[in-house]
Amino acid sequence: MGSGMSEHYFNALEQKIDQLLTRVQQLEQENRQLRQQDAQLRDERAQLVQLNDQTRSKVEGMIQRLKALEQNS
């Protein structure tokens, strides 16, 4: 194996490593974005659950008042 060939081999290897490093950085960035989205969706879901509970208790309160009105009339 001549020096020219090994130099070519190492250049190719270096290029491949650079490509892999770039890909790893891309994946890390994507991963961060997905984690942020996931956290945001969890927050939104928690808010919706809370809103749902509040709405349910308001509706139940109205029903109780209506029942009380019916009994009083």
N, C-alpha and C positions, 0 to 999 in steps of 0.2 A: 504494500500500500504506500504510494508516494505521498510526499508532503502536500501536494496540490489536492489530492483526493481526500486526505484527512481534514484539510482546511475546509473543503467543500462540505464534508460530512458535519463538521462542527458548526459551520454557518447555518446549515439546514436545521441542525438540532437546536441552535440558539433561536432561530425563527419560530420553530415549533413551540419552544418554551415560552417565548413572548406571546404567541397566540393563546396558549393555555392560561397564562397569567391574566391576559386581557379578558378571557372568557370567565375566569374565576371572579374577577372584579365585577363583571356584568351580572353574574349570578348573585353575588353578595348584595349588589344594589337592588336587584329584583326582589331578593329575599327580604331586605329592609322594607321596601315598598309594600310587599304583601303582608308583612307583620303589622305595618301601620294601618293598612286597610282592614286587617282582621280586628285590630284593637278598636278602630272606628266603628266597624259593624257590631262588635260586642256592646259598645257604648250605646249605639242607636237601639239595639235590641233591648237593652236594659231600660232605656227611656220608654220604649213602646210598652214593655211589660208593666212599668210603673203607671203609665197613662191608662192602660187597660184596667189595672186594678182600681185606679181612681174613678174611672168611668163606671165600672161595675158597682162600686160602693155608692156612687151618686144615684145610679139607677135603682139600686136596692132601697136607698133612702126614700126616693120618690114613691116606689111601690108601697113601702111601709106607710107613708103619709096618705096615699090613696086608700089603702085598706082602713086606716084609722078614720078617714072621712066617711067611708062607706058604713062603718060600724056606728058612727055618731049620727048619721042621718036616719 
